[in-house]
Amino acid sequence: MLIGVPKEIKNHEYRIGLTPAGVRELVAAGHQVIVQADGGTAIGFTDELYQAAGATIIASADEIFATAEMIIKVKEPQPEECKKLRPGQLLFTYLHLAPDPTQTQLLVDSGASCIAYETVTAPGGGLPLLAPMSEVAGRMSIQAGAHHLEKAQGGLGVLLGGVPGVAPADVLIVGGGVVGTQAARMAVGMGANVTILDRSLPRLRQLDTEFNGRVNCVYSTVDALETLTAQADLVVGAVLIPGAAAPKLITREMVANMKPGAVMVDVAIDQGGCFETSKPTSHQEPTYVVDGVVHYCVTNMPGGVARTSTMALTNATLPFALQLANKGLGAAVAADPHLMAGLNVHDGKVTYQAVADSLGYDYVDPSTLF
């Protein structure tokens, strides 16, 4: 199979769909890989490294989209990229379609087959292609929150871990999944007072054991959200419903009752955000202020540590990319229901239930198509 890896074009997005090591694995399996010139140069993956791994360097994205049978990316295709896709072509990347009607319509119109990293499942449960970026984003959420709590960044002027004689900051993490766990690990390590909210009692018990009582594990209710957001210096939104739009758990009224200079980091922003006051931001302009509260809602947080993220992502996606390249789409998804769960759009049809429900499309069961 001819596999194309274009350079990412989203604002301050320096990740790339494959590392040179990933390219080498695909080439060793008998496939051709074309990589856009300077696609990974910003993070130390030079064209020479890709060539040494067996890739061909292509000057333009247009040529990659026009010739490749499978496109491997990181972020959702931007409108100009969607328009380059064609019927029969396979797109393998993050999509986050439920809160994005424009992208969904463009992908439906393209006739391409589009597999979303974030909805591929695993035999033991979980989302194996979302997990590595969730780990990165969870850890980054505390770094970003701590930075923006500094007075010069518009925050309250609070040190997350405090100092002897001064209490540490109060960190509230809404959601106890991968993002929430990694955020808690970082916040605890920095000495903050950490509370995790979740609606799963078994998960809260696991977290209580994992953190050996160093984290306050609280069942999530409206009352708990109202009380704890008002006390918090930093709130991290870490809520996920796979493939669907995130629920708006923290209301505008709750934000208005928070401390002036408190910081909110919405890691769920790719799925529309879990704060009513959230709107997408970029690494170039990461924050804005509502009712005196600093909001950090960057839609590609892991892009800020692009080298680490690219390596972690390739480690996770490579086995699935090999399946698709070796067998072709139909045989690969027919043989692996977890890969089939990633198929969101195929041949002009929406094939993921939560996306269809969110955006008003007729849902087509992908198992009936292969």
C-alpha positions in Angstrom: 0.0 0.0 0.0 1.1 3.6 -0.7 0.9 5.5 2.6 1.1 9.3 2.8 2.2 11.4 5.7 1.5 15.1 5.1 2.8 17.9 7.3 0.3 19.2 9.9 -1.1 22.6 9.2 -3.1 23.4 12.3 -1.9 26.4 14.4 1.3 25.5 16.2 0.9 21.8 15.4 4.4 20.3 15.1 3.5 16.6 15.5 3.6 14.3 12.5 1.7 11.1 11.8 4.7 8.7 11.8 8.2 8.7 13.3 11.1 7.5 11.2 10.9 4.3 13.2 7.3 3.9 12.3 8.1 4.4 8.6 10.8 1.8 8.8 8.3 -0.8 10.2 5.9 -0.2 7.3 8.6 -0.3 4.7 9.9 -3.5 6.1 6.4 -5.0 5.8 6.5 -4.2 2.0 4.7 -0.9 1.8 5.7 2.5 0.3 5.7 5.6 2.4 5.8 9.2 1.2 6.4 12.0 3.7 6.0 15.7 3.1 9.2 17.7 3.1 10.0 19.2 6.6 7.0 17.4 8.1 8.9 16.5 11.2 11.9 18.8 11.1 10.7 21.1 13.8 10.8 18.2 16.3 14.1 16.7 15.2 12.8 14.2 12.6 14.6 15.4 9.6 13.9 14.5 5.9 17.2 12.6 6.0 16.0 10.4 8.9 12.9 9.6 6.9 14.8 8.8 3.8 17.2 6.5 5.8 14.0 4.7 7.1 12.9 4.1 3.5 10.5 6.9 2.9 10.3 9.1 -0.2 10.2 12.8 0.5 7.4 14.7 -1.4 7.4 18.5 -1.7 3.7 19.2 -1.5 0.7 18.0 0.4 -1.3 18.1 -2.8 0.8 15.3 -4.3 0.5 13.2 -1.1 -3.3 13.5 -1.0 -3.6 12.9 -4.8 -1.6 9.6 -4.8 -1.6 7.9 -1.4 -4.0 5.1 -0.7 -3.9 5.8 3.1 -3.3 9.1 4.7 -1.9 9.0 8.3 -2.2 12.2 10.2 -2.4 13.5 13.8 -5.1 16.2 13.9 -8.4 16.3 12.2 -8.1 17.4 8.6 -8.7 21.1 8.1 -11.3 22.1 5.4 -8.7 22.5 2.7 -7.4 19.0 3.5 -10.9 17.5 3.6 -11.5 18.7 0.1 -8.4 16.9 -1.2 -9.7 13.5 0.0 -11.3 11.2 -2.6 -13.6 8.2 -2.8 -11.8 4.9 -1.8 -9.0 6.7 0.1 -8.4 5.8 3.7 -7.8 8.5 6.4 -6.4 7.4 9.7 -6.2 10.3 12.3 -8.0 12.0 15.2 -11.3 13.3 14.0 -13.5 14.4 17.0 -16.6 14.7 14.7 -19.5 15.0 17.2 -19.0 18.8 17.9 -17.8 19.5 14.3 -20.6 19.5 11.7 -18.5 21.2 9.1 -15.7 18.6 9.1 -18.2 15.8 9.2 -20.1 17.1 6.2 -16.8 17.6 4.2 -15.7 14.0 5.0 -19.1 12.6 4.1 -18.9 14.5 0.8 -15.4 13.3 0.1 -16.4 9.6 -0.2 -13.3 8.6 1.8 -13.2 6.1 4.6 -12.2 7.8 7.8 -11.0 6.0 10.9 -10.8 8.1 14.1 -8.1 7.2 16.6 -10.3 8.3 19.5 -13.0 5.7 18.9 -10.8 2.6 18.2 -11.3 0.2 21.2 -9.3 -2.5 22.9 -10.2 -6.1 24.0 -9.8 -5.2 27.7 -11.8 -1.9 27.3 -10.5 1.6 26.9 -9.4 3.6 23.9 -5.8 2.6 23.1 -5.1 5.3 20.5 -6.6 8.1 22.6 -4.8 7.0 25.8 -1.3 8.2 24.9 -2.5 11.7 24.1 -4.8 11.7 27.1 -1.8 10.9 29.2 0.1 13.8 27.7 -2.8 16.2 28.0 -3.5 15.2 31.5 0.0 15.9 32.6 0.2 19.1 30.6 -3.1 20.4 32.1 -1.3 20.8 35.4 1.8 22.4 33.9 -0.5 24.8 32.0 -2.7 25.5 35.0 0.3 26.2 37.3 1.8 28.6 34.7 -1.4 30.5 34.2 -2.0 30.8 38.0 1.0 33.1 38.0 0.0 36.7 38.3 1.8 37.8 35.2 -0.3 35.3 33.2 -3.6 36.7 34.6 -3.9 34.2 37.4 -4.4 34.6 41.1 -0.7 34.5 41.9 -0.8 31.1 43.6 2.0 28.5 43.8 0.5 25.1 43.2 2.4 23.4 46.0 2.5 26.3 48.4 5.5 26.7 50.7 6.0 25.9 54.4 3.6 28.1 56.3 1.4 28.7 53.3 -1.3 26.3 52.2 -1.0 24.7 48.7 -3.5 25.4 45.9 -6.8 23.6 45.6 -7.0 21.6 42.4 -10.3 20.1 41.2 -10.3 17.5 38.5 -13.6 16.6 36.9 -13.4 13.0 35.6 -11.3 10.1 36.9 -10.3 8.5 33.6 -6.9 8.6 31.9 -6.7 12.4 31.7 -7.9 12.9 35.3 -5.5 10.3 36.7 -2.5 11.7 35.0 -3.5 15.3 36.0 -3.8 14.1 39.6 -0.5 12.4 39.5 1.2 15.6 38.4 -0.7 17.8 40.8 0.0 15.5 43.8 3.7 15.5 42.8 3.7 19.3 42.9 2.2 19.3 46.4 -1.3 20.6 45.6 -4.4 19.7 47.5 -6.2 17.5 44.9 -9.9 16.4 44.5 -11.2 14.2 41.8 -14.9 14.0 40.9 -16.4 11.0 39.1 -19.7 9.2 38.9 -18.3 5.7 39.1 -17.9 4.5 42.7 -15.6 1.6 41.6 -13.4 4.0 39.8 -13.2 6.3 42.9 -12.3 3.3 45.0 -9.5 2.5 42.5 -8.2 6.0 42.6 -8.3 6.1 46.4 -6.2 3.0 46.5 -3.8 4.1 43.7 -3.1 7.5 45.4 -3.0 5.9 48.9 -5.4 8.5 50.2 -3.4 11.5 49.0 -6.3 12.6 46.7 -9.9 13.4 47.8 -12.2 11.1 45.8 -15.7 12.6 45.7 -18.9 11.4 44.0 -19.9 13.9 41.3 -23.2 15.7 41.9 -24.3 19.2 41.0 -24.0 20.2 44.6 -20.4 18.9 44.8 -19.5 20.7 41.5 -21.0 24.0 42.8 -19.2 23.7 46.2 -15.8 22.6 44.9 -15.5 24.9 41.9 -16.1 27.9 44.2 -13.2 26.7 46.4 -10.8 25.7 43.6 -7.7 27.6 42.4 -7.4 25.3 39.4 -10.1 23.2 37.7 -9.3 20.6 35.1 -12.1 19.3 32.8 -11.3 15.7 32.1 -14.7 14.3 31.0 -15.1 11.9 28.1 -18.0 10.1 26.4 -16.3 8.2 23.6 -17.0 9.8 20.2 -19.8 12.0 21.6 -19.9 15.7 22.5 -18.7 16.3 26.1 -21.5 17.2 28.6 -21.4 20.8 29.9 -20.9 19.9 33.6 -19.7 23.3 34.9 -22.2 26.0 34.2 -21.7 29.7 33.6 -23.2 30.3 37.1 -20.6 28.1 38.7 -17.8 30.0 36.8 -19.2 33.3 38.0 -18.9 32.0 41.6 -15.3 31.1 41.3 -12.4 33.1 42.7 -11.2 35.9 40.4 -7.8 34.7 38.9 -8.7 31.0 39.2 -7.8 28.9 36.2 -9.8 26.4 34.2 -8.2 23.9 31.8 -10.7 22.2 29.5 -9.0 19.0 28.2 -12.4 17.9 26.8 -12.4 20.9 24.3 -11.7 18.6 21.3 -15.2 17.1 22.0 -16.8 20.5 22.5 -15.7 21.1 26.1 -17.2 20.4 29.5 -17.5 24.0 30.7 -20.4 26.1 29.4 -17.9 29.0 29.0 -15.4 27.0 26.9 -14.4 27.9 23.4 -11.5 26.5 21.4 -8.1 28.3 21.7 -4.7 27.8 20.2 -1.1 27.6 21.5 -0.6 31.0 20.0 -3.4 32.5 22.1 -4.2 29.9 24.7 -6.4 31.7 27.2 -9.3 34.2 27.6 -11.1 35.4 30.7 -14.8 35.0 31.7 -16.0 36.6 34.9 -12.4 37.0 36.1 -11.6 33.3 35.6 -8.8 32.4 33.2 -9.8 29.7 30.6 -7.2 27.5 28.9 -9.0 25.6 26.0 -6.2 24.6 23.6 -7.6 22.0 21.2 -4.2 20.4 20.5 -2.5 20.5 23.9 -0.1 17.6 23.2 1.2 19.6 20.2 3.0 21.7 22.8 5.3 18.7 23.5 5.2 17.5 19.9 8.3 15.2 20.0 7.2 13.2 23.0 3.6 13.1 21.6 4.6 12.0 18.2 6.7 9.1 19.6 3.9 8.0 22.0 1.3 8.2 19.3 3.2 6.2 16.7 3.8 3.5 19.3 0.1 3.2 19.7 -1.1 3.6 16.1 1.5 1.6 14.3 0.0 -1.9 14.9 -3.3 -0.7 13.5 -1.7 1.0 10.6 0.1 -2.2 9.7 -3.2 -4.1 9.9 -4.8 -1.7 7.5 -1.9 -1.6 5.1 -1.4 -5.4 5.1 -5.0 -6.4 4.7 -6.8 -3.4 3.2 -9.7 -1.6 4.9 -12.4 -4.2 4.4 -10.4 -7.3 5.5 -8.8 -5.4 8.4 -12.1 -4.1 10.0 -13.9 -7.4 9.3 -11.2 -9.2 11.2 -11.0 -6.7 14.1 -14.1 -5.3 15.7 -12.0 -2.9 17.7 -10.6 -1.3 14.5 -14.1 -1.3 13.0 -15.2 0.8 16.1 -12.9 3.5 14.8 -14.7 3.8 11.4 -16.7 7.0 11.6 -17.3 7.8 8.0 -17.3 5.5 4.9 -18.3 6.1 1.4 -20.6 9.0 2.2 -22.2 7.3 5.3 -21.8 8.1 9.0 -20.8 4.8 10.6 -20.4 5.9 14.3 -23.6 6.0 16.4 -22.7 8.9 18.6 -21.7 11.1 15.7 -24.9 10.4 13.8 -26.9 11.1 16.9 -25.1 14.4 17.7 -25.3 15.8 14.2 -28.6 14.3 12.8 -27.2 11.8 10.3 -28.7 8.4 9.6 -26.5 5.9 11.3 -25.2 3.0 9.2 -23.8 0.0 11.0 -20.3 -0.5 9.6 -20.5 -4.3 10.0 -23.1 -4.3 7.2 -20.7 -2.7 4.7 -17.9 -5.3 4.6 
